[in-house]
Amino acid sequence: MDKKKIAAVAMSGGVDSSVALGLLKEQGYDCIGLSMQLWDYAAKELNESASSGATSGSCCSLEDITVARRVAETFDVPFYVLNMESPFETEVVGYFVESYLNGSTPNPCVKCNEVLKFERLLQKSLALGADTLATGHYARIEKGADRYRLLKGVDDDKDQSYFLFTMTQEQLALITFPLGSMTKKETREAARRFGLKNSEKRESQEICFIEESGYGQFIKERTGKELAGGTVVTTGGDVIGSHTGFYNFTIGQRKGLGLSGGPYYVTDIDAQTNTVTVSNEAGLYSHALIAREMNWIDPEARRSAKTEAGLSGISAKIRYRHRGVGVRVKEIEDGKVRIEFEKPQRAVAAGQAVVLYRDDEVLGGGWIEGTAQ
């Protein structure tokens, strides 16, 4: 008799990861529930009691771990909490703060997937004897003749392939996405069928460690100092206002600038000169960008990008909710690429991810270094 396969399931306490566990149990897997402890909860709750911050809507809280444990008990599977406070603090929160202080807009969800879920959590899963690590992401993995393919989830509204572009062939061989062929509605129906009490739990906020006080206050608390304000200028260099910290702004922002006239939009953030540049809406549009630290899931796509003609006939997303645009990709120096848009794109932000697609397949992606002429 064949030995049952073992699936470790990353459990956040939400409905998606809970249903992923239930589905794998139905498919005959022996399962292990794993939750990541990302905060010193005693210290965090003490800080919250002295501030107006709130954790409502966040993920990975102490309450979420308790819910995850109860779900594991419902399915009668062993459950472990893994302490990952240190790498989360250094490689996700630290990266987030440093990016803003450098004038760029970070994407901590991609970084959390890269360094925590698909590196450390995967290693822990294998050490526990698991054959695969499952998560509740809405994406699909297909095994082809010569490599694994990462595909969009079938639910366009929930597709999370954008956040997964850093994955390697070795990781794709060991990861399972049970919800990739389901819609969110079907997931909630499955949760009700399993009798899960979190079947109607609302979606978590985008960034789990940011509270109601916002990015700026969070960065001030992390640096432990009041950062100096600076000037707001037009693209022509005219000073038209001041700001209390460039890290409070993002590319494309219109509200909260405190400027008369306009309307004005943030088009550039210069950490070195402590300057925020604004323009009219036309100044938000770019014809091309430069991306660094490219990860190519499809090696043939990279070979095309290295040719004189470049890689074409594909699309790119420059942020999660971006609809995508046709592009031409040409590798330049140091593994960087130049990505030219078929139509000018609005609010291209340094620090965000750009992800390349051919139809539903993720070819690869990288980090936006800046716009290009």
URGI-V177213 format. One line per field, one symbol per residue. ss: DSSP state (H for helix, E for strand, L for the rest). psi: psi as a letter, one per 30 degrees, with the letter a starting at -180 (. if undefined). burial: # if it has 16 or more other C-alpha atoms within 10 Angstrom, else .. A space follows every 10 residues. Layout:
# URGI-V177213
ss = ???
psi = ???
burial = ???
This chain:
# URGI-V177213
ss = LLLLLEEEEE LLLLHHHHHH HHHHHHLLLE EEEEEEELLL HHHHHHHHHL LLLLLLLLLL LHHHHHHHHH HHHHLLLEEE EEELHHHHHH HHHHHHHHHH HLLLLLLHHH HHHHHHHHHH HHHHHHHLLL LEEEELLLEE EEELLLLEEE EELLLLLLLL HHHHLLLLHH HHLLEEELLL LLLHHHHHHH HHHHLLLLLL LLLLLLLLLL LLLHHHHHHH HHHLLLLLLE EEEELLLLEE EEELLHHHLL LLLLLLLLLL LLLLEEEEEE LLLLEEEEEL HHHHEEEEEE EEEEEELLHH HHHHHLLLLL EEEEEEELLL LLLLEEEEEE ELLLLLEEEE EEEEEELLLL LLEEEEEELL EEEEEEEEEE EEL
psi = kkkkkkkkkj kffleeeeee eeeeeefgkk lkkkkkjflj eeeeeeeefg lgllgkfllg leeeeeeeee eeeeghlkkk kkjheeeeee fdeeeeeeee fggljlifee eeeefdegde eeeeeefggk flkklgkill kkjaeflkkk lllfjeffkg fefgffklee eefgkkifgf glleeeeeee eeefgkfgfg klkllejfgk affleeeeee eefgljkkla lkllffgkkg allgjfffll kfkelgfhkl aaklkkfkjj eefhkkklal eeffkkfllk klhkjjejfe eeeefflefa kagllkkfle gkflkklkkk kclhgllkjk kekkkkhkkk flkkkkkjcf kjfalakkel ll.
burial = .....##### ########## #####...## #########. ....#..... ....#..### ##.##.#### ##..#...#. ...#..##.. ###.###### ########.# ########.. ##.###...# ########## #......### #####..### ########.. ########## ..##..##.# ##.#.#.##. .......### #...##.##. .........# ####...... .##.###### ##.#..#... ...######. #..######. #.######## ##.#####.. ##.###...# ##.####### ...####### #....##### #...###### ########.# ########## #..
